[in-house]
């Protein structure tokens, strides 16, 4: 009897079963993926009562979003100044902060309510009593999830970039005593990378242990410089947070370190940043689901049963006549709408997942960038041997892309409209920045925003602004399609897309057009997209696989001689390395390359080699960095 009782005590507790509707939803979505159709809201729903209700809700939701971000930022600043721990950034914290901005009942979190009552409210000018439109609680729940995602991504996505920028700043200051650390731009970059790795991802290894992985420094760096890097690593590690770094899992644990980085930037005259992203005044996209649908209907009569409402919900659109079955989600800002529906996952058979390249098939290697070209490509055929120069070149300019997409016109119109609005013009000219890191400093931002809140919301949620945003979105999508057509040439091409790796092997974030083009190539243009790691693709000649070095160009500086501006030439230090030009170091080759074109050709060659069943060329592997790789032409 006692043994049975002990056995029952040791039995692990059972997890509560999922709700039947949630389990059914998961089952239906198992082998499906979400697709999106964008269209005008009035073409989807012609019920003016619903449209009027949306126009009424949007300004109120915008105000709550803006005030929630201000309150959270002020709350984190206050806790850091008082030496208190930052609470986990979760749904409870964001939901309670939103509740402070519209509810008359204080939230359960005493610290947050104290920040709102004693620090936030005294800064607000002409703020009405806490109130909220009736029947929008479910809409606010969806906005809470969006804000939570924005706050966590603000910390997690930008954490490494800000840490790396701070490390680079410390190395530049240390270079005044140890000149080797910044003797050349490449040396500074290598020192920044090794110190970032030592302070984030591999805290148990010393600089000496990491040096063999950095060829530019190994065997060259003076002992004094290595000791200085080790001293910087030992000084940084205790303050970062839990190591190895995991800002995506627990972002609140890294806010003290980010706050210190922001203060150091501000003290040195560098551009600082806020702990919480500032919510935009533009109209948010409201989620229309079976849960939020009753809140958009005029309040009259008895509420419908959930089953009847779920059956009636898809009938608001006309796209059901096209044979597509919509999911239970639509987002809209009152002008444009996005309809989400489920489609079967496109899974090719296992034997067809391997990339096969026909000898005459078009193969395109793409090297992502930012400026001046967001994509640089090299086009070859499937039978390319990697040596001859049969390839064509693609240069897709960032500035041209955004100009053709209408961003320049949008900026011009918004600037003109804001200049004509006196309240908005005053705010843009005199309002303090939101990057303040003290209660008094950030309090000026809170006072300015709350004082001009309704003028800013009225301007940024106007229908003309929303129509302009939709117009630019449509033009941008057309421009993405034009770029994809230029890449594929109207054929079923194989596109080798460069993917830089950073940190612990994760993919580096790319600029907006790159990601949109990559997704569109495979979904709408029939291209086979292969992600290729960019390791050393820009450091090897794409003809002979020898190393490439910097190309020296004449440096010209504008100086004042006798009050007359002139351009200096020659003299000591009159040459510098051109970043975008590389020269092959092989005496039998000596080709001068555009850096991005050379990288694109190497990316294409890696893809072609691996499609033929060969392994990745040793020159582009970490194991083959130290030699042993066979060159295509003999020296």
BAPAPA-848955 format. One line per 2 residues: number of its first residue (from 1); their letters; for each residue x, y, z of C-alpha. Coordinates in steps of 0.02 Angstrom, whole numbers, plus 50000, padded with zeros to 5 digits. Example, Ala and Ser with C-alpha at 12.3 -4.5 7.8 and 13.67 -1.06 7.14 Angstrom:
! BAPAPA-848955
1> as> 50615,49775,50390; 50684,49947,50357 .
//
This chain:
! BAPAPA-848955
1> xx> 50000,50000,50000; 50139,50119,50047 .
3> xx> 50238,50070,49891; 50088,50110,49782 .
5> xx> 50069,50278,49869; 50254,50318,49843 .
7> xx> 50237,50269,49660; 50090,50387,49641 .
9> xx> 50190,50528,49721; 50334,50501,49600 .
11> xx> 50219,50506,49447; 50257,50666,49350 .
13> xx> 50109,50784,49332; 50017,50776,49168 .
15> xx> 50014,50929,49058; 49840,51000,49033 .
17> xx> 49762,50948,48869; 49746,51078,48733 .
19> xx> 49576,51153,48702; 49483,51058,48566 .
21> xx> 49475,51209,48450; 49663,51241,48469 .
23> xx> 49704,51058,48437; 49594,51057,48283 .
25> xx> 49676,51216,48218; 49849,51141,48240 .
27> xx> 49794,50983,48149; 49725,51081,48001 .
29> xx> 49884,51186,47985; 50004,51040,47997 .
31> xx> 50035,51016,47811; 49990,51193,47756 .
33> xx> 50071,51363,47747; 50003,51539,47747 .
35> xx> 49990,51641,47589; 49942,51824,47578 .
37> xx> 49837,51923,47454; 49842,52113,47461 .
39> xx> 49702,52222,47397; 49602,52378,47436 .
41> xx> 49490,52373,47588; 49337,52443,47499 .
43> xx> 49351,52309,47366; 49346,52179,47504 .
45> xx> 49212,52253,47617; 49079,52377,47560 .
47> xx> 48991,52391,47727; 49012,52574,47774 .
49> xx> 48965,52540,47955; 49119,52431,47975 .
51> xx> 49228,52557,47884; 49168,52698,47996 .
53> xx> 49203,52592,48149; 49381,52558,48089 .
55> xx> 49408,52744,48060; 49352,52774,48239 .
57> xx> 49463,52641,48315; 49628,52678,48224 .
59> xx> 49669,52845,48313; 49633,52771,48484 .
61> xx> 49739,52616,48454; 49881,52726,48388 .
63> xx> 49877,52831,48547; 49884,52677,48658 .
65> xx> 50031,52605,48560; 50131,52766,48571 .
67> xx> 50098,52792,48756; 50139,52610,48796 .
69> xx> 50312,52624,48717; 50346,52787,48809 .
71> xx> 50293,52711,48974; 50398,52554,48952 .
73> xx> 50552,52655,48907; 50527,52768,49058 .
75> xx> 50498,52616,49168; 50660,52531,49115 .
77> xx> 50759,52693,49138; 50689,52713,49314 .
79> xx> 50729,52533,49363; 50908,52548,49298 .
81> xx> 50937,52711,49392; 50870,52635,49554 .
83> xx> 50973,52477,49531; 50823,52361,49518 .
85> xx> 50810,52208,49408; 50725,52222,49240 .
87> xx> 50568,52112,49234; 50549,51985,49094 .
89> xx> 50483,52061,48934; 50326,51958,48907 .
91> xx> 50141,51976,48871; 50102,52018,49052 .
93> xx> 50222,52166,49057; 50166,52240,48891 .
95> xx> 49982,52207,48928; 49993,52295,49097 .
97> xx> 50083,52442,49019; 49943,52458,48890 .
99> xx> 49815,52444,49029; 49894,52592,49119 .
101> xx> 49863,52704,48969; 49676,52677,48956 .
103> xx> 49608,52588,49110; 49552,52671,49271 .
105> xx> 49602,52518,49370; 49788,52503,49411 .
107> xx> 49877,52345,49351; 49939,52211,49468 .
109> xx> 50123,52262,49446; 50159,52390,49584 .
111> xx> 50324,52449,49509; 50245,52485,49340 .
113> xx> 50098,52575,49419; 50218,52679,49524 .
115> xx> 50313,52730,49366; 50150,52778,49282 .
117> xx> 50079,52875,49430; 50236,52961,49498 .
119> xx> 50343,52983,49342; 50238,52972,49184 .
121> xx> 50079,53068,49225; 50169,53225,49292 .
123> xx> 50258,53239,49124; 50098,53232,49019 .
125> xx> 50025,53395,48957; 49839,53411,48918 .
127> xx> 49815,53224,48936; 49632,53176,48961 .
129> xx> 49576,53058,49098; 49611,52875,49066 .
131> xx> 49477,52811,48950; 49458,52699,48801 .
133> xx> 49334,52664,48665; 49212,52527,48713 .
135> xx> 49226,52353,48640; 49405,52351,48575 .
137> xx> 49486,52239,48705; 49517,52095,48583 .
139> xx> 49592,52215,48456; 49710,52278,48591 .
141> xx> 49763,52099,48630; 49826,52079,48452 .
143> xx> 49915,52247,48463; 49994,52189,48625 .
145> xx> 50071,52041,48536; 50138,52154,48397 .
147> xx> 50216,52273,48524; 50293,52128,48618 .
149> xx> 50373,52063,48459; 50438,52237,48415 .
151> xx> 50516,52265,48587; 50600,52094,48592 .
153> xx> 50665,52110,48414; 50731,52284,48452 .
155> xx> 50844,52207,48584; 50883,52038,48506 .
157> xx> 50910,52084,48323; 51016,52238,48353 .
159> xx> 51108,52177,48506; 51262,52108,48418 .
161> xx> 51277,52256,48299; 51275,52380,48443 .
163> xx> 51396,52275,48544; 51513,52264,48395 .
165> xx> 51506,52452,48368; 51551,52482,48551 .
167> xx> 51695,52356,48541; 51759,52444,48386 .
169> xx> 51753,52610,48478; 51856,52540,48622 .
171> xx> 51985,52469,48502; 52001,52637,48412 .
173> xx> 52035,52721,48579; 52161,52586,48628 .
175> xx> 52249,52610,48460; 52317,52776,48523 .
177> xx> 52434,52676,48636; 52447,52518,48527 .
179> xx> 52449,52579,48345; 52438,52404,48269 .
181> xx> 52255,52387,48320; 52202,52517,48191 .
183> xx> 52353,52524,48075; 52240,52475,47930 .
185> xx> 52054,52459,47910; 52070,52271,47886 .
187> xx> 52168,52256,48049; 52035,52355,48141 .
189> xx> 51897,52244,48068; 51988,52084,48118 .
191> xx> 52020,52147,48295; 51837,52195,48310 .
193> xx> 51779,52024,48254; 51893,51926,48370 .
195> xx> 51849,52034,48521; 51663,52020,48482 .
197> xx> 51679,51831,48474; 51777,51824,48636 .
199> xx> 51651,51932,48731; 51489,51858,48665 .
201> xx> 51498,51682,48596; 51656,51602,48668 .
203> xx> 51685,51678,48840; 51791,51532,48903 .
205> xx> 51927,51552,48772; 52068,51678,48772 .
207> xx> 52122,51789,48630; 52275,51678,48603 .
209> xx> 52162,51526,48579; 52053,51617,48452 .
211> xx> 52195,51691,48349; 52222,51538,48234 .
213> xx> 52048,51567,48163; 52094,51743,48106 .
215> xx> 52229,51729,47971; 52261,51915,47959 .
217> xx> 52310,51925,48143; 52387,51754,48176 .
219> xx> 52575,51765,48182; 52572,51952,48144 .
221> xx> 52491,52036,48294; 52620,52099,48420 .
223> xx> 52612,52027,48596; 52571,52199,48665 .
225> xx> 52417,52212,48553; 52359,52036,48599 .
227> xx> 52376,52078,48784; 52275,52237,48759 .
229> xx> 52136,52141,48671; 52135,52015,48813 .
231> xx> 52122,52156,48941; 51973,52229,48847 .
233> xx> 51890,52058,48841; 51914,52032,49029 .
235> xx> 51842,52205,49063; 51687,52180,48953 .
237> xx> 51634,52001,48994; 51571,52029,49174 .
239> xx> 51451,52167,49119; 51371,52095,48962 .
241> xx> 51253,51971,49044; 51235,51782,49034 .
243> xx> 51366,51709,48917; 51365,51639,48786 .
245> xx> 51246,51778,48738; 51064,51736,48706 .
247> xx> 50972,51902,48684; 50831,51821,48586 .
249> xx> 50783,51706,48730; 50802,51828,48877 .
251> xx> 50816,52006,48810; 50782,52087,48980 .
253> xx> 50948,52021,49049; 51047,52121,48919 .
255> xx> 50960,52289,48941; 51085,52349,49075 .
257> xx> 51229,52319,48954; 51137,52404,48811 .
259> xx> 51101,52551,48926; 51286,52566,48966 .
261> xx> 51331,52559,48780; 51205,52696,48743 .
263> xx> 51277,52806,48881; 51454,52781,48819 .
265> xx> 51401,52829,48643; 51313,52984,48708 .
267> xx> 51463,53037,48813; 51577,53022,48661 .
269> xx> 51463,53121,48547; 51406,52967,48451 .
271> xx> 51227,52930,48403; 51138,52843,48546 .
273> xx> 50980,52736,48546; 50826,52701,48652 .
275> xx> 50799,52543,48754; 50622,52523,48685 .
277> xx> 50579,52566,48504; 50473,52720,48479 .
279> xx> 50302,52672,48410; 50261,52757,48245 .
281> xx> 50114,52877,48233; 50059,52795,48071 .
283> xx> 49896,52698,48066; 49917,52520,48132 .
285> xx> 49848,52368,48043; 49702,52297,48140 .
287> xx> 49678,52109,48141; 49504,52052,48093 .
289> xx> 49472,51879,48163; 49316,51790,48224 .
291> xx> 49362,51858,48396; 49382,52040,48345 .
293> xx> 49244,52038,48214; 49103,52078,48340 .
295> xx> 49199,52233,48397; 49190,52306,48221 .
297> xx> 49003,52281,48204; 48881,52414,48265 .
299> xx> 48814,52370,48435; 48633,52324,48403 .
301> xx> 48527,52176,48453; 48589,52011,48522 .
303> xx> 48764,51951,48487; 48782,51806,48368 .
305> xx> 48839,51637,48428; 49023,51599,48392 .
307> xx> 48977,51459,48271; 48864,51569,48167 .
309> xx> 48992,51709,48171; 49131,51595,48109 .
311> xx> 49023,51539,47963; 48978,51717,47916 .
313> xx> 49152,51790,47934; 49229,51741,47765 .
315> xx> 49075,51810,47675; 49138,51988,47694 .
317> xx> 49257,51960,47548; 49226,51927,47365 .
319> xx> 49383,51822,47338; 49292,51665,47395 .
321> xx> 49224,51654,47218; 49400,51620,47154 .
323> xx> 49401,51451,47238; 49522,51498,47378 .
325> xx> 49480,51454,47555; 49527,51596,47672 .
327> xx> 49598,51577,47845; 49513,51670,47985 .
329> xx> 49626,51822,47980; 49625,51987,47886 .
331> xx> 49725,52143,47929; 49679,52317,47873 .
333> xx> 49715,52500,47905; 49553,52556,47825 .
335> xx> 49634,52582,47654; 49729,52423,47612 .
337> xx> 49695,52246,47670; 49795,52085,47679 .
339> xx> 49700,51920,47674; 49787,51766,47743 .
341> xx> 49735,51596,47681; 49805,51420,47695 .
343> xx> 49881,51326,47550; 49962,51156,47539 .
345> xx> 50149,51158,47572; 50252,51141,47416 .
347> xx> 50360,50992,47458; 50453,50911,47317 .
349> xx> 50494,50726,47329; 50658,50687,47417 .
351> xx> 50742,50633,47255; 50695,50801,47175 .
353> xx> 50759,50911,47316; 50939,50895,47258 .
355> xx> 50990,51036,47143; 51020,50978,46965 .
357> xx> 51091,51099,46838; 51073,51071,46651 .
359> xx> 51229,51115,46548; 51137,51257,46460 .
361> xx> 51038,51315,46610; 51058,51493,46675 .
363> xx> 51148,51502,46842; 51157,51667,46935 .
365> xx> 51269,51703,47083; 51209,51847,47191 .
367> xx> 51311,51940,47320; 51196,52041,47437 .
369> xx> 51249,52213,47494; 51179,52381,47542 .
371> xx> 51253,52522,47440; 51276,52567,47301 .
373> xx> 51206,52397,47242; 51094,52292,47353 .
375> xx> 51127,52144,47238; 51276,52111,47125 .
377> xx> 51263,51960,47011; 51362,51854,46891 .
379> xx> 51269,51749,46761; 51346,51589,46693 .
381> xx> 51290,51427,46610; 51276,51259,46694 .
383> xx> 51431,51193,46605; 51543,51333,46669 .
385> xx> 51716,51274,46718; 51745,51417,46839 .
387> xx> 51892,51489,46741; 51836,51575,46582 .
389> xx> 51749,51743,46585; 51588,51695,46497 .
391> xx> 51485,51770,46637; 51379,51925,46624 .
393> xx> 51359,52050,46764; 51207,52117,46856 .
395> xx> 51211,52278,46957; 51048,52313,47049 .
397> xx> 51065,52484,47129; 50986,52522,47296 .
399> xx> 50953,52704,47256; 50873,52663,47088 .
401> xx> 50763,52529,47168; 50690,52646,47299 .
403> xx> 50672,52786,47174; 50572,52678,47053 .
405> xx> 50469,52611,47198; 50411,52787,47239 .
407> xx> 50503,52817,47402; 50576,52982,47342 .
409> xx> 50405,53048,47294; 50332,52989,47459 .
411> xx> 50469,53079,47555; 50439,53238,47455 .
413> xx> 50251,53235,47483; 50266,53196,47669 .
415> xx> 50393,53336,47693; 50280,53460,47606 .
417> xx> 50126,53406,47703; 50219,53414,47870 .
419> xx> 50287,53587,47829; 50111,53650,47798 .
421> xx> 50045,53583,47964; 50102,53704,48099 .
423> xx> 50086,53582,48246; 50181,53442,48159 .
425> xx> 50315,53562,48096; 50341,53629,48272 .
427> xx> 50359,53452,48342; 50483,53399,48208 .
429> xx> 50589,53553,48238; 50589,53568,48427 .
431> xx> 50545,53401,48504; 50692,53317,48594 .
433> xx> 50757,53150,48535; 50689,52988,48606 .
435> xx> 50865,52924,48641; 50877,53002,48814 .
437> xx> 50942,52886,48950; 50894,52986,49106 .
439> xx> 50725,53016,49184; 50739,53203,49160 .
441> xx> 50812,53189,48985; 50683,53064,48922 .
443> xx> 50547,53158,49015; 50567,53300,48890 .
445> xx> 50523,53179,48751; 50369,53118,48845 .
447> xx> 50309,53297,48873; 50333,53344,48691 .
449> xx> 50245,53189,48624; 50096,53195,48741 .
451> xx> 50075,53382,48712; 50064,53357,48523 .
453> xx> 49985,53184,48528; 49820,53220,48444 .
455> xx> 49895,53334,48311; 50023,53200,48265 .
457> xx> 49894,53060,48262; 49773,53165,48159 .
459> xx> 49909,53198,48030; 49988,53025,48018 .
461> xx> 49823,52928,48016; 49742,53037,47883 .
463> xx> 49676,52941,47734; 49792,53030,47613 .
465> xx> 49943,52966,47712; 49874,52789,47714 .
467> xx> 49837,52796,47527; 50014,52855,47494 .
469> xx> 50082,52710,47598; 49979,52585,47499 .
471> xx> 50034,52661,47333; 50218,52643,47380 .
473> xx> 50188,52463,47438; 50112,52417,47270 .
475> xx> 50252,52503,47172; 50384,52417,47278 .
477> xx> 50308,52247,47240; 50309,52286,47054 .
479> xx> 50491,52337,47067; 50533,52174,47156 .
481> xx> 50452,52078,47013; 50552,52180,46886 .
483> xx> 50715,52139,46978; 50670,51954,46985 .
485> xx> 50633,51952,46798; 50802,52034,46764 .
487> xx> 50890,51902,46870; 50805,51751,46793 .
489> xx> 50798,51819,46614; 50627,51741,46595 .
491> xx> 50697,51565,46618; 50693,51434,46754 .
493> xx> 50860,51485,46826; 50961,51422,46973 .
495> xx> 51001,51568,47088; 51145,51549,47211 .
497> xx> 51107,51677,47346; 51248,51729,47461 .
499> xx> 51214,51708,47646; 51339,51786,47765 .
501> xx> 51359,51701,47934; 51391,51793,48096 .
503> xx> 51402,51752,48279; 51368,51569,48315 .
505> xx> 51336,51524,48134; 51174,51620,48116 .
507> xx> 51129,51707,47954; 51166,51892,47942 .
509> xx> 51019,52007,47915; 51007,52081,47740 .
511> xx> 50932,52243,47679; 50747,52248,47635 .
513> xx> 50752,52221,47446; 50868,52070,47461 .
515> xx> 50749,51970,47570; 50597,52018,47466 .
517> xx> 50686,51970,47304; 50743,51804,47376 .
519> xx> 50567,51754,47428; 50490,51814,47265 .
521> xx> 50613,51719,47156; 50557,51549,47219 .
523> xx> 50373,51587,47247; 50325,51677,47086 .
525> xx> 50466,51662,46958; 50503,51476,46961 .
527> xx> 50684,51495,47012; 50780,51369,47116 .
529> xx> 50858,51470,47256; 51013,51395,47338 .
531> xx> 51084,51479,47493; 51275,51480,47485 .
533> xx> 51385,51531,47630; 51493,51681,47585 .
535> xx> 51648,51627,47682; 51802,51699,47592 .
537> xx> 51708,51725,47427; 51771,51904,47417 .
539> xx> 51950,51857,47467; 51989,51735,47327 .
541> xx> 52012,51774,47144; 51869,51694,47046 .
543> xx> 51988,51645,46905; 52137,51565,46992 .
545> xx> 52077,51554,47174; 52230,51647,47235 .
547> xx> 52213,51779,47368; 52163,51955,47322 .
549> xx> 52231,52112,47400; 52177,52291,47417 .
551> xx> 52198,52409,47271; 52284,52573,47310 .
553> xx> 52208,52730,47237; 52257,52911,47249 .
555> xx> 52180,53000,47397; 52114,53174,47367 .
557> xx> 52071,53293,47506; 51991,53462,47502 .
559> xx> 52099,53589,47592; 52103,53777,47610 .
561> xx> 52258,53865,47545; 52261,54054,47566 .
563> xx> 52073,54054,47585; 52048,53959,47421 .
565> xx> 51977,53781,47424; 52089,53662,47326 .
567> xx> 52112,53475,47305; 52276,53404,47370 .
569> xx> 52369,53266,47277; 52528,53171,47315 .
571> xx> 52632,53186,47470; 52644,53071,47619 .
573> xx> 52490,52965,47649; 52415,53013,47482 .
575> xx> 52359,52835,47440; 52225,52730,47520 .
577> xx> 52145,52560,47493; 51987,52562,47388 .
579> xx> 51865,52444,47473; 51767,52395,47317 .
581> xx> 51920,52353,47209; 52027,52197,47231 .
583> xx> 52184,52144,47137; 52238,51963,47119 .
585> xx> 52407,51926,47199; 52450,51784,47078 .
587> xx> 52588,51849,46961; 52514,51747,46817 .
589> xx> 52341,51820,46841; 52346,51998,46910 .
591> xx> 52163,52030,46870; 52085,52182,46950 .
593> xx> 51909,52142,47010; 51757,52231,47068 .
595> xx> 51746,52156,47242; 51560,52113,47231 .
597> xx> 51571,52041,47055; 51716,51930,47109 .
599> xx> 51615,51869,47258; 51462,51835,47148 .
601> xx> 51567,51730,47027; 51637,51629,47172 .
603> xx> 51462,51601,47241; 51404,51538,47071 .
605> xx> 51556,51423,47059; 51521,51348,47231 .
607> xx> 51341,51313,47180; 51391,51233,47014 .
609> xx> 51525,51126,47098; 51408,51061,47232 .
611> xx> 51269,51027,47105; 51392,50914,47011 .
613> xx> 51411,50808,47167; 51578,50883,47218 .
615> xx> 51614,50953,47390; 51630,51137,47424 .
617> xx> 51796,51200,47355; 51929,51193,47490 .
619> xx> 51976,51376,47463; 51806,51425,47532 .
621> xx> 51805,51311,47684; 51874,51347,47856 .
623> xx> 51974,51186,47849; 52060,51238,47688 .
625> xx> 52112,51412,47740; 52289,51358,47785 .
627> xx> 52336,51284,47618; 52320,51119,47530 .
629> xx> 52193,51189,47405; 52224,51157,47222 .
631> xx> 52222,51309,47109; 52141,51303,46939 .
633> xx> 52295,51373,46851; 52473,51337,46899 .
635> x> 52584,51482,46953 .
//
